[in-house]
């Protein structure tokens, strides 16, 4: 019997020497050395997916800016400015909506890149004092 324990010990020791170190985090095991998949799933499920959350927010912001640029292009500059002025003079949430849909520098870059007639144009679209 003692020889069985010794052989088992040396077998485990040899297997540890064979394992390559990946430099990553070792998987969790219990005291006997058995890997617990359920515990690993619970541990991974507890983490908040920050990377996915930030990427989703950034895609949403870029999408909204693209929609604003497309709207200005289709409505025309004068109609857009008229509607923006009406919203600024409105009541309730309308002034806040006017701030959100107002022109910003990033929106002007989108307009220039997507809808400019001369793609080599370096200047941003002209902005009237009412737009800012």
C-alpha positions, -999 to 999 in steps of 0.1 A, spaced: 0 0 0 27 26 8 42 19 -26 9 27 -43 8 61 -26 44 68 -35 38 58 -72 7 80 -73 27 109 -59 55 105 -84 30 102 -112 13 134 -102 47 151 -98 57 140 -133 25 153 -148 31 187 -132 65 188 -147 51 180 -182 25 207 -181 34 238 -201 30 271 -184 9 294 -206 14 324 -184 -24 328 -180 -44 323 -149 -47 287 -138 -81 271 -137 -96 267 -103 -95 233 -87 -106 220 -53 -82 205 -28 -82 171 -45 -72 187 -78 -106 182 -96 -117 210 -119 -151 224 -111 -168 236 -143 -199 248 -125 -179 270 -102 -160 284 -132 -192 292 -150 -206 310 -119 -174 330 -116 -175 341 -152 -212 349 -150 -206 373 -122 -184 397 -142 -201 426 -159 -193 428 -197 -177 462 -196 -161 458 -230 -193 449 -248 -212 477 -229 -187 504 -240 -186 492 -276 -224 493 -277 -225 528 -264 -199 540 -289 -217 524 -318 -249 540 -306 -234 575 -304 -217 572 -339 -250 559 -353 -270 588 -339 -245 613 -352 -247 596 -386 -285 599 -385 -283 636 -376 -259 642 -405 -282 623 -429 -313 643 -417 -295 676 -423 -285 665 -458 -321 654 -467 -340 683 -451 -317 709 -463 -298 735 -443 -325 761 -441 -353 738 -431 -331 722 -405 -322 755 -390 -359 766 -389 -369 734 -371 -340 738 -346 -351 774 -339 -387 763 -333 -375 736 -309 -353 761 -290 -383 784 -285 -407 755 -275 -417 744 -240 -411 713 -220 -385 690 -234 -382 707 -267 -352 730 -258 -333 699 -246 -341 680 -278 -328 711 -297 -295 708 -278 -292 671 -287 -300 674 -324 -280 706 -328 -249 707 -350 -217 697 -333 -182 694 -347 -183 656 -350 -215 659 -370 -199 684 -394 -171 659 -400 -196 632 -408 -214 656 -432 -181 665 -449 -170 628 -452 -204 613 -463 -222 640 -482 -196 665 -495 -196 670 -533 -158 675 -534 -141 647 -513 -109 666 -512 -125 695 -493 -106 702 -461 -129 729 -446 -158 720 -424 -193 731 -436 -202 766 -428 -222 772 -397 -245 801 -390 -244 816 -355 -278 802 -348 -265 766 -352 -242 767 -323 
